[in-house]
Amino acid sequence: MADGVTSEGRRSSDTAEAGAGGGAPSGGTPQPTEPKAPKTPEGDASLSAAPVSPALSGRTPAGWAGTWRGSTSNDEELIIVNLRAGKEGQAVGTIEWPVAPCKGELTLVAVIGEKLVIHEVITEDPKGTCRAEAKIDFNLKGATLFLGGSEWGKEATLRRA
């Protein structure tokens, strides 16, 4: 091979490019290809800048962190949620029901696709009006955080405060 040209008159890069998909270069025989190693954020700066899906990380993404405020759809009860980044099994925030009045801690149970499953445990309930604990599904769609789940028994829509 002289100056990157094979004895068949092709550049060596032509063969590599044509063979990258596992097929044969035009006019030739199939070329064996080695699988490429997957790119990782450590090895590719463009990947590290991309938003991280919760499903890929097992953590609450930083984009979900902050204070969220809204109400339940069935009784318009005010809810304030403070979220912070964390991984499964860790406390990731607080929840407040000002009218009830109740306050609680939020722990990340699981990440399922783009949904976070959160365990709510009420820590302050002076009037005895709040459910002691429940699992809540958190779904972020654009700038809106949706809360729900059959165990929780409510649905809520929150926006950044």
QUIRA-V578377 format. One record per backbone hydrogen bond with DSSP energy under -1.0 kcal/mol. CO is the residue of the C=O (numbers start at 1). NH is the residue of the N-H. If there is no record, write none. Layout:
# QUIRA-V578377
co:nh
CO:NH
CO:NH
This chain:
# QUIRA-V578377
co:nh
2:5
4:12
5:2
6:9
10:6
11:15
12:16
13:17
14:18
15:19
19:22
25:28
40:44
44:48
53:56
53:57
54:58
58:88
61:64
62:65
66:83
67:161
68:81
69:159
70:79
71:157
72:76
77:72
79:70
80:96
81:68
82:94
83:66
86:60
87:90
90:108
92:84
93:106
94:82
95:104
96:80
97:102
102:97
103:123
103:124
104:95
105:121
106:92
106:93
107:119
108:89
110:117
112:115
115:112
116:138
117:109
117:110
118:136
119:107
120:134
121:105
124:103
125:128
132:122
134:120
136:118
137:148
138:116
139:146
141:144
144:141
145:158
146:139
147:156
148:137
149:153
155:73
156:147
157:71
158:145
159:69
